[in-house]
Structure formats: structure tokens, C-alpha cells
Amino acid sequence: MDQRLNLEQLEPNAYKAMYGLVKYLGTTQLSTTHHHLVMVRASQLNGCAFCIDMHTREARAHGETEQRLYLLDAWRETTLFTPEEQAVLAMTEEVTFISKHVSAATYQQAVAALGEQYVAQVIMAIVAINAWNRISIATNKPLPA
């Protein structure tokens, strides 16, 4: 992998702003489990090795099971995820692949399962991880040793 710029060093205020969004998310009602599912699933969809590595480690440290992490890519094929988690994962996929738009069915399912305020917080978590994925991918952020 070719060495690229260090965005955190070159644009520290931009990084500070990104961390502000992360800090905000920590003040919301978003459950730790839902937050981890968003971070891992979006990172899988975007192919961000750095973020997949970081967020699967964090998820395991917070009690997420290996089985659920291994099957996250095929969550629709299992009974391992609650209806609320399924709503979060569907929103994550459709917001991440935004050019296909968020379907009315996915949105309505999420609001019915989670409520509007919580869905707003889920959307902000999805936006945040997608931004981090793009930063890591664009700069070839290396995996930790």
C-alpha cells in the first residue's frame, strides 16, 4: 500500500470536527450494540479494512459475539438479530448506498421499530462512519501493528 498524506496532521481542525460528531453520538440514546453494528456493517460495505479491524475489536470488547460479527454480512439470512437491529442494519445499508435511496419500507420499518428520534441518531451514526471510512480509504490508513 502506498504511503499517503496524514489528514489528521495536515488538517487537525477537520479531524477535531469529526471527533465532535463522535462525541455527540456518545451523548445520544443510541445503544452500544446498535452503534457497533452500524460501524462494522458500513465499514464492510465500504471495504474499509482499518475501520473493520478497529470496530470489530471494539464490538467484541463490548460483548458482541464472534458468530454475529461473522454473520453480519448475511444478517438477513439469520435469526441472530432482533427486529430493532434489523431496522438499524437496513438503514445502514441504504444510507451507505445512498444513490439507491432509502426506501419508504425501510424508513417506515425503522421508525416503527425505533421511533423518529432514535432513527435520527442512527442516521447520524451512519453518516459519521461513512465519513471516517472515506477518510481512511482515501489516505490508505494502515492497520495498527
N, C-alpha and C positions, 0 to 999 in steps of 0.2 A: 504494500500500500504506500503510495507516495505521500510524503510529508506535505501538509498544507498549513495555512495560517492558523494561528491560535486566536479565535474570535474573542475569547474572554480577556486576553491580554490587549488586543487591538481595540476592542470596543467594550470596556468594562461597564459603562453606563447601560449599554444594551443588555448585558448579562444581568446587571442589577435589576433591571426592569423585568426580565424573565423570572428571576428569583422572587420578585414581588408577587407575581402571579402564583408561583408555587406556595409562597407564604399565605396568600389569600386562601388558596384551596385548603390549607390546613385549618382554617377558621370556619369552614363550612360544615354542613351535616353529612357530607359525603363520607361513607364508611371506608375504612381502610381497605377492606376486601374489594369493594367496587372500584376504588381508586387504583388498586393494583391491577385489577382486571382491565381497566381502561389503558393503563400504561403499557402492560405487556401486549395486549391484543393490538393496539395501534402500532406499536413498535414492530410486531410481527408483520402486519400488513405493509408497513413502510420498508421493511427489510433493514432495520437499524440494529446492527449487531451490538453496538455499545449499549444502547438502551435496553435491548432484550436481556443482555447479560446483567446489567445493573438492576433492572426491575424484577426479573425472576429471582435474583438473590434476595432482594428486599421482600418480595412476596413470601418466599419460603421463611425468611426470618420472622415474619409476622404471622406464621401459621398456615400459609397456603400449602396445599398438598402437592406432591410431585405429580400424582395422577391428573389432577385438574390442570396443572400447568402443561403437562404433556398433551392433554386433550383439548386445550384451549382453541387450537386451530380448527377443531372439529366439534365445537361446543353444541351445535345443533343436532349432532348425532348421538348425544349422550343424555343421561338424566342427572348428571352431576351438578347442574347449575339451576338455581332457583328461578322462578319467573322474574323476579326483580333483576337478578344477574343477567338473565337472557335479554331483558329490555336494555340494560346497560351495554351489553355486548353488541346488540343490534344497532343501537345508536352509535357506538364506537365505530363500527364498520361503515355505516352510511355517512357519518360526518367525515371520517377519514377519506373515503372515496366520494367526496362531495360533488364531483362532476356528475355523478348519477343521482344526486339529490337525496334528501331524507324523505322517504315515502310517508304518506299520510298514515298508513297502517303502523309503521314503526314508531312514528311520533305519538300516535294515539295510544299504542300499547305501552310506551314508556310513561306517558302522563298518567294512564290508568294505574300502572303498577307502582309509580314512584311519586306522582304529584308534580305540578309545574315547577315549584321552587327547586326541588331535587333535580329535575331534568335540566334546569338551567345550570346547576352546579356540575352535573355530568358533562354538559356541553363545554363548559369552561375547562374541565379536566382534559377533555378530548382535544380541544384547541391547544392547550399547553403542551401536551405530549407530542402532538403533531409538529409544533414549532421546534421543540427540542430534537425530535427525530431529524428534521430538516437541517438544523444546525450541525448535528453530529455527522450526518451523511455528507453534507456539503464540504465539511472540513476534514473528513476521514479521521474522526476522533478515534484514537486507538483504544483497544481494550486494555484494562489495567493488567499489569503483570501478575 
